[in-house]
Each structure stands twice: as C-alpha cells, then as structure tokens.
C-alpha cells in the first residue's frame, strides 16, 4: 500500500486489491476460499483487541473491503476517527 494523495484533512492510499469483496462473492466461491476470508477477518479483530485498538473504527462496509483475486488477501480500511460525523461522510 502506498500514499497517493494527502491533504490537511485526508489521506488516500492505493493497494494491489483487484476488486471489492461483495463483487468477488457474487462471482461465487468455494468453501475453502470463504473460510480463508472469514479467518482473515477474525485474525484482524483478534489483533486489534490484543493491541487495544478500537474495533469499531474498522470499516467493514462491503464497499470498503477489497480482495486480491489471485492471493485471496483482504485489504481493509481502518478509520481512526473519534467524531462519527467525519466517518459518516466518507465517500
């Protein structure tokens, strides 16, 4: 992942994810891939809890979760914003 755009109020990153997770799942997937996706999500939540980082700021909206089709690696967005009105305006 690399920083591609930065302003006083935001930062934009690019990552080698191929597609949104919801689009990937609509194509159909086998059981092993499905469980691999679930395991990745569980591992992220466990790591956040272990590090005492708020899980509530992990963006799990299907529009913001991406997957690399080849490696099945997930790319998640974490928004460390305490003000919910700022987080809600993300588009």
C-alpha positions in Angstrom: 0.0 0.0 0.0 1.3 3.5 -0.8 0.2 7.0 -0.1 -1.1 8.6 -3.3 -2.8 11.8 -2.1 -2.6 13.8 1.1 -4.3 17.0 2.3 -4.8 18.6 5.7 -7.9 16.5 6.3 -7.4 13.3 4.4 -5.0 10.7 3.0 -5.6 8.5 0.0 -3.8 5.2 -0.4 -3.7 2.6 -3.2 -3.3 -1.1 -2.7 -3.0 -4.1 -5.1 -6.5 -5.3 -4.4 -8.3 -6.4 -7.5 -12.0 -5.9 -6.6 -14.5 -5.2 -3.9 -15.3 -8.1 -1.7 -19.0 -8.0 -2.5 -18.3 -8.2 -6.2 -15.9 -11.2 -5.6 -18.5 -13.1 -3.6 -21.2 -12.5 -6.2 -19.0 -14.4 -8.7 -19.3 -17.5 -6.4 -16.6 -19.0 -4.3 -15.6 -22.4 -2.9 -15.8 -23.3 0.8 -12.0 -23.1 1.3 -11.8 -19.5 0.0 -14.9 -18.5 2.0 -13.3 -19.8 5.2 -10.0 -18.1 4.3 -11.8 -14.8 4.1 -13.5 -15.3 7.4 -10.2 -16.4 9.1 -8.5 -13.2 7.9 -11.3 -11.1 9.3 -11.1 -12.9 12.7 -7.4 -12.5 12.8 -7.6 -8.8 12.2 -10.2 -8.4 15.0 -8.1 -10.5 17.4 -5.0 -8.4 16.6 -6.9 -5.1 17.2 -8.2 -6.4 20.5 -4.7 -7.6 21.5 -3.3 -4.2 20.7 -6.2 -2.5 22.5 -7.2 -0.7 19.3 -10.9 0.1 18.8 -12.6 -2.5 16.5 -15.5 -0.1 16.0 -13.3 2.0 13.7 -12.6 -0.9 11.3 -14.6 -0.2 8.2 -16.4 -3.4 7.4 -18.9 -1.9 4.9 -18.8 -4.1 1.8 -17.9 -1.0 -0.3 -14.6 -0.6 1.5 -13.3 -4.2 1.8 -11.2 -5.4 -1.1 -9.7 -8.7 -2.1 -6.8 -9.7 -4.3 -8.4 -12.4 -6.6 -5.2 -14.3 -7.0 -3.9 -14.4 -3.4 -7.3 -14.1 -1.7 -5.7 -11.5 0.6 -8.1 -8.9 2.1 -7.5 -5.2 2.2 -9.4 -3.4 5.0 -9.8 0.2 5.9 -9.3 1.5 9.4 -10.6 5.0 10.1 -9.1 6.2 13.4 -11.7 9.0 13.8 -13.5 9.6 17.1 -16.0 12.0 15.6 -18.7 9.9 13.9 -19.9 12.7 11.7 -16.5 12.7 10.0 -16.5 9.0 9.5 -20.0 9.1 8.1 -19.0 11.5 5.3 -16.5 9.1 3.8 -17.3 8.6 0.1 
